[in-house]
């Protein structure tokens, strides 16, 4: 007997269902990933871009610092209350004159030459005047004729007046005789004046010294034609004479010192031919007017020269101790800026340049006087560049703050 096996089908089973993660844990994981990514980006920015930005900012700062000019400064120096100024001057004789002829002719002789000391009234030269001599002789002859006519007119007039008393002549004839007398008298007077004029011209044949002095030039010689200028030609100068025992010294004082240059002020003269010596003079007068062309005051100084060692026409330097009456300062000339709007100096204030207008006084060469525009507390830039502008930042040099 067969035994049938009974196959029992297994009971079908369901596949295991995967376990779903919890929602809270998944959200935390996403945040962690995002946070990690953020830090990665921030780190890359910090280690890559920020150094470049910092380097650029540093470069700009260093460039700006290098663009600031480094300057040396100097302080203005206060001028002395009484200041000695040295000015060029011209030395002239107290009295000098050219000697001209007053009559025409030829030079007959001369008796003095250059360097001759002459006295007033001393004969210098003689002129030969043949034309004047002939005119004088003619004038004297005309005068003699006029005097003869006058004498005859006087006799005729007297006779007519006596005859008129007895009615022997008419009144008209008497009046004619009296009139002829008056006319002849006038003719005589005219001829006398002409003779006197020619005698004076003839007296000018001799040239005399007008004052005591020295002959400084002789500009004629024997036989030279002498023209007094009466014919319209150029006058002939014969001599130059000067009186050198006193000298006039003329100097032009700048307008800034014009109020201090007063009569009575002592002045010293120095000349190249007398090294180390000074000759004392005194201011005697001024022009009391400013020359508009030079803006200076003409001052006359009188110097005694009894020995004549100072020569007229010399160039001299006058030393004047003047008080300008104002506060002034002295600065180096290499602090000045010459602009179209006027003279300027570059003053450093709070690290910036301030262009300040100034007024110059006396020029001392390497330094110059400033009479207006400064207070004495300024820091002036030495050798400022021409392109410097108002408000430009600068750096003061720490190595040489005095500019020396």
WOSUL-V163951 format. One record per pair of residues at least 24 apart in sequence whose C-alpha atoms are under 6 Angstrom apart, sorted by the first residue. I is the first residue (numbers start at 1). GAP is how many residues later the second one is. D is the distance in Angstrom with one decimal. If there is no record, write none. Layout:
I&GAP&D / I&GAP&D
//
This chain:
68&326&5.3 / 69&325&5.0 / 69&326&5.9 / 70&324&5.9 / 70&325&4.5 / 70&326&5.6 / 70&327&5.7 / 71&325&5.1 / 71&326&5.6 / 72&309&5.9 / 72&310&5.6 / 72&324&6.0 / 72&325&5.4 / 72&329&5.6 / 72&331&5.3 / 73&306&5.6 / 73&307&5.1 / 73&308&4.6 / 73&309&5.6 / 73&328&5.5 / 73&329&5.7 / 73&330&5.3 / 74&305&5.7 / 74&306&5.2 / 74&328&4.8 / 74&329&5.3 / 75&304&5.4 / 76&253&5.9 / 76&254&5.9 / 76&255&5.3 / 76&300&5.4 / 77&252&5.3 / 77&253&5.1 / 78&251&4.4 / 79&249&5.5 / 79&250&5.0 / 81&242&5.9 / 82&240&5.5 / 82&241&4.5 / 83&238&5.3 / 83&239&5.4 / 84&236&5.3 / 84&237&4.1 / 85&234&5.8 / 85&235&5.4 / 86&232&5.5 / 86&233&4.7 / 87&230&5.5 / 87&231&5.3 / 88&229&4.7 / 89&161&5.6 / 89&162&4.7 / 89&227&5.2 / 89&228&5.7 / 90&159&5.6 / 90&160&5.5 / 90&225&5.3 / 91&158&4.6 / 91&221&5.6 / 91&222&5.2 / 91&223&5.3 / 92&155&5.7 / 92&156&5.1 / 92&220&4.9 / 92&221&5.4 / 93&149&6.0 / 93&150&5.8 / 93&151&5.0 / 93&154&4.6 / 93&155&5.9 / 93&219&5.5 / 94&152&5.3 / 94&153&4.7 / 94&154&5.2 / 95&147&5.8 / 95&148&5.2 / 96&145&5.7 / 96&146&4.1 / 97&143&5.9 / 97&144&5.6 / 98&141&5.9 / 98&142&4.4 / 99&138&6.0 / 99&139&5.6 / 99&140&5.0 / 99&141&5.9 / 100&137&4.7 / 100&138&5.6 / 101&127&5.4 / 102&102&5.9 / 102&126&5.0 / 103&98&5.7 / 103&125&5.2 / 104&122&5.4 / 104&123&4.9 / 104&124&5.4 / 105&24&4.5 / 105&121&5.1 / 106&117&5.4 / 106&118&5.5 / 106&119&4.7 / 106&120&5.4 / 107&115&5.1 / 107&116&5.0 / 107&117&5.5 / 108&114&5.6 / 109&113&5.5 / 114&101&4.9 / 114&102&5.0 / 114&103&5.3 / 115&99&5.8 / 115&100&5.3 / 115&101&5.9 / 116&98&5.5 / 116&99&5.4 / 117&96&5.8 / 117&97&4.5 / 118&94&5.7 / 118&95&5.6 / 119&93&4.3 / 120&89&5.1 / 120&90&5.4 / 120&91&4.1 / 120&92&4.8 / 121&87&5.1 / 121&88&4.9 / 122&86&5.3 / 122&87&5.3 / 123&84&5.9 / 123&85&4.5 / 124&83&5.3 / 124&84&5.4 / 125&81&6.0 / 125&82&5.1 / 126&79&5.4 / 126&80&4.5 / 127&78&4.6 / 136&62&5.5 / 139&56&5.5 / 143&48&5.0 / 146&42&5.1 / 147&41&5.8 / 150&34&4.9 / 150&35&5.8 / 153&28&4.7 / 154&27&5.7 / 213&29&5.2 / 213&30&4.3 / 214&27&5.5 / 214&28&5.4 / 215&25&5.8 / 215&26&4.5 / 216&24&5.4 / 216&25&5.6 / 245&60&4.6 / 245&61&4.7 / 245&63&6.0 / 246&57&5.9 / 246&58&4.8 / 246&59&5.2 / 247&55&5.8 / 247&56&5.2 / 248&53&5.8 / 248&54&5.0 / 249&51&5.6 / 249&52&4.9 / 250&49&5.7 / 250&50&4.7 / 251&47&5.9 / 251&48&5.4 / 252&44&5.5 / 252&45&5.4 / 252&46&4.6 / 253&43&5.2 / 253&44&5.0 / 254&42&4.5 / 255&40&5.8 / 255&41&5.0 / 257&67&5.4 / 260&62&5.8 / 260&63&5.8 / 267&52&5.8 / 267&53&5.2 / 268&50&5.7 / 268&51&5.1 / 269&48&5.7 / 269&49&4.8 / 270&46&5.8 / 270&47&5.3 / 271&45&4.9 / 328&42&5.6 / 328&43&4.5 / 329&40&5.7 / 329&41&5.2 / 330&38&5.6 / 330&39&4.5 / 330&40&6.0 / 331&36&5.6 / 331&37&5.7 / 332&35&4.3 / 333&33&5.7 / 333&34&5.0 / 333&35&5.8 / 334&49&5.3 / 335&47&4.9 / 335&48&5.6 / 346&34&5.8 / 346&35&5.5 / 347&32&5.5 / 347&33&4.7 / 348&31&5.5 / 351&42&5.7 / 351&43&5.6 / 352&39&5.2 / 352&40&5.3 / 352&41&4.2 / 352&42&5.7 / 353&37&5.6 / 353&38&5.0 / 353&39&5.3 / 354&36&5.2 / 354&37&5.9 / 355&35&5.6
//
